[in-house]
Amino acid sequence: MNVEYRVTSFLEDIEGWKFVLNSLPDLIAILNHKYEIIWANTAMAECLNTSLDSCLGVKCFEAIHGTKLPVDNCPHAKMMMDNRGHTEEVYEPNLGGYFMVTAAPIKDKSGNTLGSVHIARDITERKIMEDKIKTSLQEKEMLIRETYHRVKNNLMVISSLLDLQARYIEDIETQNIFRDSQNRARSMALIHEKLYQTTDLKWINFANYIKKLSMELFETYSGQSSIIKINFDLEDHELDTETSIPLGLIVNELISNGLKHAFPDGRNGTIKIKFYKDGGKYVLIISDNGIGFPEELDYKKSDSLGLRIVNSLVDQIHGEIDMDRTYGTKFTIKFP
């Protein structure tokens, strides 16, 4: 029994289903192994602006694409090679738009492939909507990036103004207040700079941020006579902006505090920063081997603005903070 006879027999078997197939809006065609159309539903014939009889025996690529050979990514050609169904999204101007085309093999009882059934669904409206949504998202992304960029620039302007103002102040204590405020502005500016540069507008690599922030703080206090080293032990984790901004300010306060007070009189020392994930919580440890936190001070009830900021921000990120005075000073912060 030859292939053509078996295909004809198959069409006779589905005769009762033709009225169903003709009522569907999807374009349906049955092809033999020679790419010839041996049946098409009403929707396919109307889309080709022809009659069903005119379609029969015509090669599908001639009728649909107006070519003399199968087009690239032809699902029927792929199906004939591996006897498996294939789906491709194609743009076909002759059919008036975008289509999702599926070619499924037609097999006899022995498993021999006789041809394929093609189902083409018009997805033009969906593609147009997708393009509109994509364009809208790109515009919003550009707007968000521009916002981050402007916020970063404004914070850097504030930092520069504080620096300029501090130069006209002779009182050392007042100068330090201005310097601390300057560093806080810079720590927030750095967050927005990272967000502006990253491909993800909500998440940043916190380890990279800590490194850059710490090095900038060391440069700020580089004029002091002590030789202080910094040691990093940081895991790579992405944190969102709602956590990164307050956590960055916490890092700023604790490192600044260590640089200013832990190593007086030109002492050498090391500040260590460790960041990792432990179960469902992140852990940030900032420690130094300096003179230690004064015993008479309660870090949770201190009048120091820096420590009050730290405790407030730890609460903001729903975390907990602990201090160890055993070897210098070690702050451990855990947060979800």
N, C-alpha and C positions, 0 to 999 in steps of 0.2 A: 504494500500500500504506500503510494508516494505521498510527499509532504502536502502537495496542493490538495489532494483528495481528503487528507485528514483535516486540513484547515477548513475545507468546505463542510465536512461532516460536523466540525465543531460549531460553525456558524448555524447550521441547521439545529443543533442542540440548544442554542441560545435564542432561537427564533421567538420564543415566548417572552423573553426578557427585553426584546428590542424596544417595546413601547416604554418600558421603564427607563432604559438608557437614553432614549430620545427625549425624555422629560427632564433630564438633569441639565443644569447650566454648565457643568464642566465639559470641556472638549474631549471626546472619547473617540479613539481610532484603533482598529485592529490591523496589525501589519504582519506580513509573512517574513520569512527569513531573507527575502530579497528587498526588503524595505518598502514593499508595495502595500498600498492601502487596500484592504479587502473588505473593510466595512468602517463606517464613521457614523456617529450620531448626528442628529439635526443641528446641535449647537456647533459642532465642528464644521459642518458644511456651510452654515450661515456665516461663521467667522471667516471662512475662506471665500465667501461671496460666490459660492457655486452650488451645484446640486450634488446629491450623493452619487448619482451615476457618473458624473464627471470626475469624481475623486477616485473611483475604483480603478485599480491597476496602475495608478500613478505613484511614483516613488515619493515617500513622505518628504524628503528634503527638497524635492522639486516643487511639491504642492505648497509646502509651508514656508520654506526659507528662500525658494527661488534659486537654489544652487544645484550644481551637477554632481556634487559629492556630499556625503554626510558632514554636518558642521562639527566644530570642536565640541567636545563634551556631550556628544549625542548619546542620550541614555539607551537608545535601542542598540547602537553599536557596542556600547559597554556590556549590555545584557547578552548580546550574541557571543561575546568573548568568554564570559564566565557563567552564563546561564543563571544569573542572579538579577533581582530587581535593582533599579537605579533611579535616583531622583535628582534632578538638577533645577536650579533656578535660572531662568533665561529671560533675556529681553528680546522680543521678536516684533519689530515694527510692522511686519506683514499681518500680524495678528492684533496689533494695536496696543501692545503694552508688555508688562511683565507676567510671566507664567511660572508656576511650579509644576514641572513635568515629571511624571513617574512612568517608567516603562517596566512592566512586570511580565515575566516569561509565561507563555502558554505552552503547556506540556501535555503529551499524550499519556496513556496509562503506563507506558514503559519508561517514562521520564525523558523522552526526547523533546527538545524544544521545537515547537512548530512556528512560533512567531512571538509577538508580544501585544499586550494591550497597553495603549497610551492613554493616560489621563492628564489633561492640562487644566490647571485651575488658575483663573485670572486673579493675580494678586497686585494688580496695578494700583488700586486705591490704597492698599496696605503699604506698598512701597512709597507712594507719595507721602502718606502720613509718617512713615519711618524717616523719610528725608527731612520732613518739616520738624519732627521731634529732634533729630540729630542736629539740625541747624540751630534749633532753639537751645539745646544743651550746650553746643559750642559757644553760642553767644553768652549764655549764663556763666560758663566756665571762664571766658575772657573777662567778664565783669567781676567775678570773684577774684581772679588773679590780679586784676587792676586794683581792686579794693585792698587786697593783702599788700600790694606794692605801695599804695598810697599810705596805708597805715604804718608800714615799716618806715617809709620816708618821714612821716610826721613824727614818729617816735624818735628817729635819729636826729631830727631837728631839735626836739625837746632835749635830748641828751646833749647836743652841741651847745644849746643855750645855757643849760645848767653848768657845763664845763666852762663856758666863757664867763658866766657870772661868778663862779667859784674863784676865778683868777683875781677878782677884785676884792676878795674877802681875805683878811689877814688872820682872823681867828681860826685856828686849826680845827677845832671841834665843829664849827659851822661849815668849814670846807669839807669835812668828812660827811656831813649831812647831805651836802650838795652832790658829793661823789657817789654816795649810796643811792640817791635818787636817780642819778645819771645811769648807774649800772642797772637799776631796775628797768628803766626805759629801754636800755640796750638789750636786756634779756628778752623783753617782749618783742622788740624789733627783730631780733634774731629768729624768733619763732615764725613771724610773718614772712621773713625772708626765705626760710626753709619751705614754708607752705607755697610761696610764690614759685619756687624753683622745682618743687616736686610734681610728679605726674598725677598724684592723688591730692586733692585739695582739702582733705579732712585729716589725713594721717601723715605723721612724720617719723623718721627713724630717730628715736630718742637718744640712742647711744651717740650718733653723730652730733646731735645737738648739744649734748653734755660736753663732748670734747671741745667743740668750738667755743661754747660759752665759757668753759673753764680756762681755756688758753687766753681768751680776751680779758678775763678777770686777772690772770697772772700778769698780763701786759700792763693793766691798769695800775697794779701795785708793784711793778718791777723796780720802782725807785727805792724800795725799802732795802736795808743793808743785809737782811738775812737771805740765805740761799735756800729756797724752798723747792722741793721736787714734787711732781704730781704723778700719781700712779693710777692707771685706769684698768678696771676689770669689768667690762661691759658686754652684756649680751645684746644682740640685735633684736629689738622689738619695736613694732609700730604702735604709737599711741595717738589717740585723737586729740584734737585741739582743746577740748574741754578739760582734758587732763594735762596736756603738755604745757599750756601757758601757766597755770598755777604751780606746776611742778618745776618749771624753769625758774620761776621766782624763788621757790624754796631752795633750789640749788644755788642760785645767786646769793641768797642771804647767808647760807651756811658756809659756802666757800669764802665769801668776803669776810665773814666773821673769823674764820680760821686764818686767813692771810693777815688780818689786822691785829689779832690778839694772841694767837697760839704761839708765835715765835718772837717774843720781844728781844731787844738788845742784840739783834743780828744773829740769832740762833739759826742753825741749820735744822731742817726737818722735812717731813713728807706729808702730803695730803693725799689720801686714797679715796677713790670714788668707785663704788661697786654697784652694779645694776643687773638684776636677774629676775627670772620668774620662778616662783616656788608654788606649785599647785595652782590654785585659782587667784593668787595674789602676786603683785610685783613688789620687789624689795629694792630700796635705794639706801645705800650706806655711804655716808660721808664721814671720814675719820681723819684724825691727825695725831702725831706723836709729840705734840707741843706740851705746854705747861699745864694743860688741863683746864676744864671749866671751873670757875670759882665755886667752892663748896657751899658758900652762903647764899648762892643764887638759885632760885627755882626757875628752870628754863620755861616752865609752863605758866608761870605767873610773873615773869620778868617785866619790868617797865621798858625794856629795850624794844624799840620799834621793830627792829629786824626779827627778833624772836616772836613778837606778837604777830607779825605778818606770817611767819612760818607756821605757828600753831593754827592761825585762822585758815590758811590755805590747805593744811593737812585735813582739817575738818571739811573743807570744800570738796576735796576729792575723796571723801569718806574713808580716810586713812587713819593710821595710828602712828605715833612717834614715840621713840624711846631713846634715852641717852645713857651712855656708859662712860664713866670717868676712870676706869681701871688703868688704861694706858692712853694718856692724853684725853682726847674727847672723841666719842663716836656716836653719831646720830643714825638711828635706823628707822626708816619710814616704810611702812607696808600699806599697800592700797590695792583695791580690786581693779 
